[in-house]
Amino acid sequence: PRYNGFWRPEQGKNLPTPPEGVKPVIRFKNPIGGSVVWDDAVKGRIEISNDELDDLVIARPDGTPTYNFCVVVDDLDMKITHVIRGDDHVNNTPRQINILRALGGTSPIYAHLPTVLNDQGEKMSKRNGAMSVRDYEREGYMPEAVLNYLARLGWSHGDAEVFTKEQFVEWFNLDHLGKSPAQHNPEKLLWLNHHYIQQADAADLAKRALPFAQNLGIKTDAGPDFVGVVNILKDRANTLIEIAEGAKLFYMDRPNHSAADLDTNIPEAVRPAISDFIAELEAGDGSKAAVSAAFKAVLAKHGLKMPALAMPVRYAMFATTQTPAIDAVISLIGIEETKERLQRSIKIG
């Protein structure tokens, strides 16, 4: 409800004695008559009559200041030149301008951004699709991707979709802020995160992915170089969690195959080709190129297509037929470990 001005001091008005035992609030004596006008950098000229504003509380009974008073004092003290915030603060602005003028200050430039909507077109809230920065961090999003996404949400620089922090600082201006509500697009954020993961240096990415791997119980010192693992996984990963999930393959114990599983997944007819593949690997230098050459030689010798050999090899080594590029995986795992796993599978089968 609007304050009725009962305790407002005015010329010729006799104020009653304050009641005992009641701690008063302190109100700002808002101007009567006239209007508060400002040119909003997003919404254009806005005018609000002072008659619509009451004497707002600027200090509570215990003496603590209220929001509208605090932000004005802070802006004035910090010499703030631009206030860029959500348009749910438009109604606070005339009150803050009046307080600022009463303190002898000059109004900054105000830019009130449209509300961000969720992917259903509704206003975002904690109950309705909003997430904190920490939530995105826990879900394995890169800071660069989140910054890029948020910067592009309601602002544009031509057709540029991907840009660095330095470019954003250089390009940003209020003229390109959108006037319509922006809509949160989780798929777009995931696409940006995938882009930044792809472009990241493998060593730096490994440092970022390591905590996620450790959370999954992966002991990266008990297997191949983690940087190499990340380098193999990063082209397909959308998040750091996906990198950690993919890394489990490289640090798992040797699979405990049953004879029945091997009979199903490693046909008897392909086992001579696997034996020849082991021999070709031993003759090479263990590089990805050498592993690829070993595959080609065996495929040519036995008249096989790549899946006919690669899928049984994958299953023998990891008990799955889904892995990253198998030549890169074998090169990273090492020829000796690969040989042990393949020979063991053929022997059991």
Secondary structure, 3 states (H helix, E strand, C coil): CCCCCCCCCCCCCCCCCCCCCCCCCEECCCCCCCEEEEEECCCEEEEEEHHHCCCCEEECCCCCECHHHHHHHHHHHCCCCEEEEEHHHHHHHHHHHHHHHHCCCCCCEEEEECCEECCCCCECCCCCCCCCHHHHHHCCCCHHHHHHHHHHCCECCCCCCCCCHHHHHHHCCHHHECCCCEECCHHHHHHHHHHHHHHCCHHHHHHHHHHHHHHCCCCCCCCCCHHHHHHHHCCCCCCHHHHHHHHHHHHCCCCCCCHHHHHHHCCHHHHHHHHHHHHHHHHCCCCHHHHHHHHHHHHHHHCCCHHHHHHHHHHHHHCCCCCCCHHHHHHHHCHHHHHHHHHHHHHHC
